Amino acid sequence: MRYGRSSVKLPTTTEALILAILSGPQRYGAQIRRRYEKRTGRLMPAGSLYATLHRMEAKGLLKSRRAKSAGRAGGNRRRYYALTAKGTRALRAMREWMGQMMRK
């Protein structure tokens, strides 16, 4: 769905929640998942989360970077996610659209 004069494509509900979670500091997947589950009261399977994050990155809503290893043997490097300018615009458009829907 598109919204506004700039025709910003509105994110899905799950995408909007993830964008809101990332509107502050960058976070890694497990942090995003915990915050999502806390806000919604619903479980988010890790596979679903990473598929969604990958799709959002492909859409240009997010960017990611790999952190340096913490130095633990066998430890995975964390991938941190942050909003892009396009993600910020999509979140703003979703908030405006929701506000209008609540007033009607």
DSSP file (Angstrom, degrees, kcal/mol; ACC not computed):
  #  RESIDUE AA STRUCTURE BP1 BP2  ACC     N-H-->O    O-->H-N    N-H-->O    O-->H-N    TCO  KAPPA ALPHA  PHI   PSI    X-CA   Y-CA   Z-CA
    1    1 A M              0   0    0      0, 0.0     9,-3.5     0, 0.0     2,-0.3   0.000 360.0 360.0 360.0 140.5    0.0    0.0    0.0
    2    2 A R  E     -A    9   0A   0      7,-0.3     2,-0.4     2,-0.0     7,-0.2  -0.783 360.0-167.0-107.5 152.6    1.3    3.5   -0.8
    3    3 A Y  E   > +A    8   0A   0      5,-2.1     5,-1.8    -2,-0.3     3,-0.1  -0.998  38.0   0.8-142.4 141.3    0.7    6.5    1.3
    4    4 A G  T > 5S-     0   0    0     -2,-0.4     3,-1.4     3,-0.2    89,-0.0   0.083  91.4 -59.5  80.8 173.6    1.1   10.3    0.9
    5    5 A R  T 3 5S+     0   0    0      1,-0.3    -1,-0.2     2,-0.1     0, 0.0   0.800 133.0  54.4 -64.7 -30.3    2.2   12.6   -1.8
    6    6 A S  T 3 5S-     0   0    0     -3,-0.1    -1,-0.3     2,-0.0    -2,-0.2   0.484 106.2-129.0 -84.9  -0.1    5.6   11.0   -1.9
    7    7 A S  T < 5 -     0   0    0     -3,-1.4     2,-0.4     1,-0.2    -3,-0.2   0.911  35.3-175.4  53.5  48.0    4.0    7.6   -2.5
    8    8 A V  E   < -A    3   0A   0     -5,-1.8    -5,-2.1    81,-0.1     2,-0.5  -0.601  27.7-121.4 -72.4 130.1    6.0    5.9    0.3
    9    9 A K  E     -A    2   0A   0     -2,-0.4    -7,-0.3    -7,-0.2    85,-0.1  -0.630  28.4-126.3 -75.2 123.0    5.2    2.2    0.3
   10   10 A L        -     0   0    0     -9,-3.5    81,-0.1    -2,-0.5    80,-0.1  -0.451  22.1-122.8 -71.4 139.9    3.8    1.4    3.8
   11   11 A P        -     0   0    0      0, 0.0    -1,-0.1     0, 0.0     2,-0.0  -0.357  29.3 -99.8 -74.7 161.5    5.6   -1.4    5.6
   12   12 A T     >  -     0   0    0      1,-0.1     4,-3.0    -2,-0.1     5,-0.2  -0.257  41.7 -99.2 -68.6 169.6    3.8   -4.5    6.8
   13   13 A T  H  > S+     0   0    0      2,-0.2     4,-2.3     1,-0.2     5,-0.2   0.928 126.1  47.2 -58.8 -46.2    2.8   -4.6   10.5
   14   14 A T  H  > S+     0   0    0      1,-0.2     4,-2.2     2,-0.2    -1,-0.2   0.926 113.3  48.4 -62.3 -44.3    5.8   -6.8   11.3
   15   15 A E  H  > S+     0   0    0      1,-0.2     4,-2.8     2,-0.2    -2,-0.2   0.911 109.8  52.8 -61.5 -42.0    8.1   -4.5    9.3
   16   16 A A  H  X S+     0   0    0     -4,-3.0     4,-2.5     1,-0.2    -1,-0.2   0.900 109.0  49.5 -62.0 -40.9    6.7   -1.4   11.0
   17   17 A L  H  X S+     0   0    0     -4,-2.3     4,-2.4     2,-0.2    -1,-0.2   0.915 112.0  47.9 -64.2 -41.9    7.3   -2.9   14.5
   18   18 A I  H  X S+     0   0    0     -4,-2.2     4,-2.0     2,-0.2    -2,-0.2   0.904 110.9  51.3 -65.9 -40.4   10.9   -3.8   13.5
   19   19 A L  H  < S+     0   0    0     -4,-2.8     4,-0.2     2,-0.2    -2,-0.2   0.915 110.5  49.3 -61.0 -42.3   11.4   -0.3   12.1
   20   20 A A  H >< S+     0   0    0     -4,-2.5     3,-1.3     1,-0.2     4,-0.2   0.908 109.4  51.6 -63.9 -41.4   10.1    1.2   15.4
   21   21 A I  H >< S+     0   0    0     -4,-2.4     3,-0.6     1,-0.3    -1,-0.2   0.865 113.3  45.7 -61.3 -36.3   12.4   -1.0   17.4
   22   22 A L  T 3< S+     0   0    0     -4,-2.0    61,-0.7     1,-0.2    -1,-0.3   0.353  82.9  95.9 -90.5   5.8   15.3    0.2   15.3
   23   23 A S  T <  S+     0   0    0     -3,-1.3    -1,-0.2    -4,-0.2    -2,-0.1   0.658  90.6  43.5 -71.7 -12.2   14.3    3.9   15.5
   24   24 A G  S <  S-     0   0    0     -3,-0.6    59,-0.3     1,-0.4     3,-0.1   0.197 119.7 -18.0 -99.2-135.3   16.8    4.1   18.4
   25   25 A P  S    S-     0   0    0      0, 0.0    -1,-0.4     0, 0.0    56,-0.1  -0.262  81.1 -88.4 -70.3 159.5   20.3    2.6   18.4
   26   26 A Q        -     0   0    0     -3,-0.1     2,-0.3    54,-0.1    56,-0.2  -0.325  50.4-167.7 -63.3 151.5   21.3   -0.2   16.1
   27   27 A R  E     -B   81   0B   0     54,-1.8    54,-3.4    -3,-0.1     2,-0.2  -0.942  17.7-121.9-140.4 158.7   20.6   -3.7   17.4
   28   28 A Y  E >>  -B   80   0B   0     -2,-0.3     4,-2.1    52,-0.3     3,-0.7  -0.595  42.4 -92.7 -99.0 168.0   21.5   -7.2   16.6
   29   29 A G  H 3> S+     0   0    0     50,-0.8     4,-2.8     1,-0.3     5,-0.2   0.828 121.3  50.1 -50.7 -48.5   19.0  -10.0   15.8
   30   30 A A  H 3> S+     0   0    0      1,-0.2     4,-2.3     2,-0.2    -1,-0.3   0.870 111.8  50.1 -62.9 -36.0   18.5  -11.4   19.3
   31   31 A Q  H <> S+     0   0    0     -3,-0.7     4,-2.3     2,-0.2    -1,-0.2   0.919 111.5  48.0 -66.0 -43.4   17.8   -7.9   20.7
   32   32 A I  H  X S+     0   0    0     -4,-2.1     4,-2.7     1,-0.2    -2,-0.2   0.932 112.0  50.2 -61.9 -45.4   15.3   -7.2   18.0
   33   33 A R  H  X S+     0   0    0     -4,-2.8     4,-2.6    -5,-0.2     5,-0.2   0.922 110.4  48.7 -60.9 -46.7   13.6  -10.5   18.6
   34   34 A R  H  X S+     0   0    0     -4,-2.3     4,-2.2     1,-0.2    -1,-0.2   0.919 113.7  46.5 -60.8 -44.2   13.3  -10.0   22.3
   35   35 A R  H  X S+     0   0    0     -4,-2.3     4,-2.5     2,-0.2    -1,-0.2   0.897 112.0  51.1 -66.8 -39.6   11.9   -6.5   21.9
   36   36 A Y  H  X S+     0   0    0     -4,-2.7     4,-2.4    -5,-0.2     6,-0.3   0.947 112.4  46.0 -60.0 -48.9    9.4   -7.6   19.3
   37   37 A E  H  X S+     0   0    0     -4,-2.6     4,-2.3     1,-0.2     5,-0.2   0.861 112.6  50.7 -64.9 -36.4    8.2  -10.5   21.5
   38   38 A K  H  < S+     0   0    0     -4,-2.2    -1,-0.2    -5,-0.2    -2,-0.2   0.916 113.9  44.1 -67.1 -42.9    8.0   -8.1   24.5
   39   39 A R  H  < S+     0   0    0     -4,-2.5    -2,-0.2     1,-0.2    -1,-0.2   0.876 126.2  29.9 -69.9 -37.9    5.9   -5.5   22.6
   40   40 A T  H  < S-     0   0    0     -4,-2.4    -2,-0.2     2,-0.2    -3,-0.2   0.717  91.2-133.2 -97.6 -22.1    3.6   -8.0   20.9
   41   41 A G  S  < S+     0   0    0     -4,-2.3     2,-0.4    -5,-0.3    -3,-0.1   0.647  72.5 113.4  73.7  13.8    3.4  -10.8   23.4
   42   42 A R  S    S-     0   0    0     -6,-0.3    -1,-0.3    -5,-0.2    -2,-0.2  -0.922  71.0-114.0-121.1 144.0    3.9  -13.2   20.5
   43   43 A L        -     0   0    0     -2,-0.4    -9,-0.0    -3,-0.1   -10,-0.0  -0.467  21.1-156.3 -73.1 145.8    6.9  -15.4   19.7
   44   44 A M        -     0   0    0     -2,-0.1    -7,-0.1   -11,-0.1    -8,-0.0  -0.942  16.9-134.5-123.3 106.1    9.0  -14.7   16.7
   45   45 A P     >  -     0   0    0      0, 0.0     4,-2.3     0, 0.0     3,-0.3  -0.332  18.8-123.9 -58.8 141.3   10.9  -17.7   15.4
   46   46 A A  H  > S+     0   0    0      1,-0.2     4,-2.7     2,-0.2     5,-0.2   0.881 110.9  55.0 -56.1 -40.9   14.5  -16.8   14.6
   47   47 A G  H  > S+     0   0    0      1,-0.2     4,-2.0     2,-0.2    -1,-0.2   0.897 108.6  48.1 -60.6 -40.7   14.1  -18.0   11.0
   48   48 A S  H  > S+     0   0    0     -3,-0.3     4,-2.2     2,-0.2    -1,-0.2   0.905 111.5  50.7 -65.9 -41.5   11.1  -15.7   10.5
   49   49 A L  H  X S+     0   0    0     -4,-2.3     4,-2.9     1,-0.2    -2,-0.2   0.952 112.3  44.8 -61.5 -49.7   13.0  -12.7   12.0
   50   50 A Y  H  X S+     0   0    0     -4,-2.7     4,-2.3     1,-0.2    -1,-0.2   0.846 112.2  52.3 -68.9 -31.9   16.1  -13.2    9.8
   51   51 A A  H  X S+     0   0    0     -4,-2.0     4,-2.3    -5,-0.2    -1,-0.2   0.911 112.6  46.4 -64.9 -41.5   14.0  -13.7    6.7
   52   52 A T  H  X S+     0   0    0     -4,-2.2     4,-2.7     2,-0.2    -2,-0.2   0.923 112.3  49.2 -66.7 -44.8   12.1  -10.5    7.4
   53   53 A L  H  X S+     0   0    0     -4,-2.9     4,-2.2     1,-0.2    -2,-0.2   0.907 111.8  49.6 -61.1 -41.6   15.3   -8.6    8.2
   54   54 A H  H  X S+     0   0    0     -4,-2.3     4,-2.3     2,-0.2    -1,-0.2   0.926 112.1  47.7 -62.9 -44.7   16.8   -9.8    4.9
   55   55 A R  H  X S+     0   0    0     -4,-2.3     4,-1.6     1,-0.2    -2,-0.2   0.908 111.8  50.2 -63.0 -42.4   13.7   -8.8    3.0
   56   56 A M  H  <>S+     0   0    0     -4,-2.7     5,-2.5     1,-0.2     6,-0.9   0.867 110.0  50.3 -65.7 -35.9   13.7   -5.3    4.6
   57   57 A E  H ><5S+     0   0    0     -4,-2.2     3,-1.1     4,-0.2    -1,-0.2   0.905 108.5  52.3 -67.7 -40.3   17.4   -4.9    3.8
   58   58 A A  H 3<5S+     0   0    0     -4,-2.3    -2,-0.2     1,-0.3    -1,-0.2   0.825 107.6  52.8 -63.9 -30.9   16.7   -5.8    0.2
   59   59 A K  T 3<5S-     0   0    0     -4,-1.6    -1,-0.3    -5,-0.2    -2,-0.2   0.576 118.4-114.5 -78.9 -10.3   13.9   -3.2    0.1
   60   60 A G  T < 5S+     0   0    0     -3,-1.1    27,-0.5    -4,-0.5    26,-0.4   0.619  85.8 116.7  86.8  13.0   16.4   -0.6    1.4
   61   61 A L  S   <S+     0   0    0     -5,-2.5    23,-1.9    25,-0.2     2,-0.3   0.770  77.9  27.0 -82.5 -27.0   14.6   -0.1    4.7
   62   62 A L  E     -C   83   0B   0     -6,-0.9     2,-0.3    21,-0.2    21,-0.2  -0.873  61.6-156.1-130.4 160.1   17.6   -1.3    6.8
   63   63 A K  E     -C   82   0B   0     19,-2.4    19,-2.2    -2,-0.3     2,-0.3  -0.957  16.1-161.2-130.2 155.4   21.3   -1.6    6.6
   64   64 A S  E     -C   81   0B   0     -2,-0.3     2,-0.3    17,-0.2    17,-0.2  -0.926   9.3-171.5-135.2 160.2   23.5   -4.1    8.4
   65   65 A R  E     -C   80   0B   0     15,-2.0    15,-3.2    -2,-0.3     2,-0.4  -0.990  25.6-120.5-147.6 148.6   27.0   -4.6    9.4
   66   66 A R  E     -C   79   0B   0     -2,-0.3    13,-0.2    13,-0.2     2,-0.2  -0.768  28.8-137.7 -89.3 132.6   29.0   -7.4   11.0
   67   67 A A        -     0   0    0     11,-3.4     3,-0.1    -2,-0.4     2,-0.1  -0.498  30.0 -92.9 -83.5 158.5   30.7   -6.6   14.3
   68   68 A K        -     0   0    0     -2,-0.2    10,-0.3     1,-0.1    -1,-0.1  -0.404  55.5 -88.9 -65.9 148.9   34.1   -7.7   15.1
   69   69 A S        -     0   0    0      1,-0.1    -1,-0.1     8,-0.1     8,-0.1  -0.274  26.2-129.0 -60.3 143.7   34.3  -11.0   16.9
   70   70 A A        -     0   0    0      6,-0.3    -1,-0.1     2,-0.1     3,-0.1   0.506  48.7-108.2 -73.6  -2.9   34.1  -10.8   20.7
   71   71 A G  S    S+     0   0    0      1,-0.3     2,-0.2     4,-0.1    -1,-0.1   0.410  74.5 137.2  92.8  -2.2   37.2  -13.0   20.7
   72   72 A R    >   -     0   0    0      4,-0.1     3,-1.6     1,-0.1    -1,-0.3  -0.557  64.2-105.1 -76.5 141.7   35.5  -16.1   22.0
   73   73 A A  T 3  S+     0   0    0      1,-0.3     3,-0.1    -2,-0.2    -1,-0.1  -0.503 104.8   4.5 -65.2 128.0   36.5  -19.4   20.3
   74   74 A G  T 3  S+     0   0    0     -2,-0.3    -1,-0.3     1,-0.3     2,-0.2   0.486  95.4 146.3  76.8   2.4   33.7  -20.5   18.0
   75   75 A G    <   -     0   0    0     -3,-1.6    -1,-0.3     1,-0.1     2,-0.2  -0.508  46.5-126.8 -76.2 139.1   31.7  -17.3   18.6
   76   76 A N        -     0   0    0     -2,-0.2     2,-0.4    -3,-0.1    -6,-0.3  -0.567  21.9-116.0 -80.6 145.8   29.7  -15.9   15.8
   77   77 A R        -     0   0    0     -2,-0.2     2,-0.2    -8,-0.1    -8,-0.1  -0.662  34.7-120.0 -78.3 136.4   30.1  -12.3   14.8
   78   78 A R        -     0   0    0     -2,-0.4   -11,-3.4   -10,-0.3     2,-0.6  -0.500  13.6-139.5 -78.2 145.2   26.9  -10.3   15.4
   79   79 A R  E     - C   0  66B   0    -13,-0.2   -50,-0.8    -2,-0.2     2,-0.4  -0.937  19.3-154.3-103.9 120.3   25.1   -8.6   12.6
   80   80 A Y  E     -BC  28  65B   0    -15,-3.2   -15,-2.0    -2,-0.6     2,-0.3  -0.758   5.0-153.9 -97.2 141.2   23.8   -5.2   13.7
   81   81 A Y  E     +BC  27  64B   0    -54,-3.4   -54,-1.8    -2,-0.4     2,-0.3  -0.882  15.4 172.2-116.5 145.5   20.8   -3.6   11.9
   82   82 A A  E     - C   0  63B   0    -19,-2.2   -19,-2.4    -2,-0.3     2,-0.1  -0.975  35.4 -96.4-146.0 156.7   20.0    0.1   11.6
   83   83 A L  E     - C   0  62B   0    -61,-0.7   -21,-0.2    -2,-0.3     2,-0.2  -0.413  30.6-146.9 -71.2 148.8   17.4    2.2    9.8
   84   84 A T     >  -     0   0    0    -23,-1.9     4,-2.2    -2,-0.1     5,-0.2  -0.552  36.4 -97.4 -98.8 175.4   18.2    3.8    6.5
   85   85 A A  H  > S+     0   0    0      1,-0.2     4,-2.3     2,-0.2     5,-0.2   0.894 128.7  52.3 -60.3 -39.2   16.7    7.1    5.4
   86   86 A K  H  > S+     0   0    0    -26,-0.4     4,-2.3     1,-0.2    -1,-0.2   0.889 108.3  50.6 -65.0 -39.1   14.1    5.1    3.4
   87   87 A G  H  > S+     0   0    0    -27,-0.5     4,-2.4   -26,-0.3    -2,-0.2   0.885 109.2  51.0 -65.1 -39.3   13.3    3.1    6.5
   88   88 A T  H  X S+     0   0    0     -4,-2.2     4,-2.4     2,-0.2    -2,-0.2   0.911 111.0  48.3 -64.0 -42.7   12.8    6.3    8.5
   89   89 A R  H  X S+     0   0    0     -4,-2.3     4,-2.6     2,-0.2    -2,-0.2   0.902 111.3  50.4 -64.2 -40.7   10.5    7.7    5.8
   90   90 A A  H  X S+     0   0    0     -4,-2.3     4,-2.3     2,-0.2    -2,-0.2   0.907 111.4  47.9 -64.7 -41.5    8.5    4.4    5.8
   91   91 A L  H  X S+     0   0    0     -4,-2.4     4,-2.4     2,-0.2    -2,-0.2   0.923 112.4  48.9 -64.7 -44.2    8.1    4.4    9.6
   92   92 A R  H  X S+     0   0    0     -4,-2.4     4,-2.5     1,-0.2    -2,-0.2   0.915 111.5  49.7 -61.2 -43.7    7.0    8.1    9.5
   93   93 A A  H  X S+     0   0    0     -4,-2.6     4,-2.7     1,-0.2    -1,-0.2   0.900 110.6  50.1 -63.2 -40.5    4.5    7.4    6.8
   94   94 A M  H  X S+     0   0    0     -4,-2.3     4,-2.8     2,-0.2    -2,-0.2   0.916 110.8  49.1 -64.6 -43.0    3.1    4.4    8.7
   95   95 A R  H  X S+     0   0    0     -4,-2.4     4,-2.3     2,-0.2    -2,-0.2   0.917 113.2  47.1 -62.8 -43.0    2.7    6.5   11.9
   96   96 A E  H  X S+     0   0    0     -4,-2.5     4,-2.3     2,-0.2    -2,-0.2   0.930 113.0  48.6 -63.2 -45.5    1.0    9.3   10.0
   97   97 A W  H  X S+     0   0    0     -4,-2.7     4,-2.4     1,-0.2    -2,-0.2   0.922 112.0  48.7 -61.3 -45.7   -1.3    6.8    8.2
   98   98 A M  H  X S+     0   0    0     -4,-2.8     4,-2.0     1,-0.2    -1,-0.2   0.905 110.1  52.2 -62.3 -41.2   -2.2    5.1   11.5
   99   99 A G  H  X S+     0   0    0     -4,-2.3     4,-1.1     1,-0.2    -1,-0.2   0.900 110.6  47.6 -61.4 -41.4   -2.9    8.4   13.1
  100  100 A Q  H  X S+     0   0    0     -4,-2.3     4,-1.3     1,-0.2     3,-0.3   0.899 110.0  52.3 -66.2 -40.3   -5.3    9.4   10.3
  101  101 A M  H  < S+     0   0    0     -4,-2.4    -1,-0.2     1,-0.2    -2,-0.2   0.856 108.3  51.4 -64.6 -34.3   -7.0    6.0   10.5
  102  102 A M  H  < S+     0   0    0     -4,-2.0    -1,-0.2     1,-0.2    -2,-0.2   0.758 109.6  50.3 -74.8 -24.9   -7.6    6.4   14.3
  103  103 A R  H  <        0   0    0     -4,-1.1    -1,-0.2    -3,-0.3    -2,-0.2   0.713 360.0 360.0 -84.1 -21.4   -9.1    9.9   13.8
  104  104 A K     <        0   0    0     -4,-1.3    -1,-0.2    -3,-0.1    -2,-0.1   0.485 360.0 360.0 -77.2 360.0  -11.6    8.9   11.1
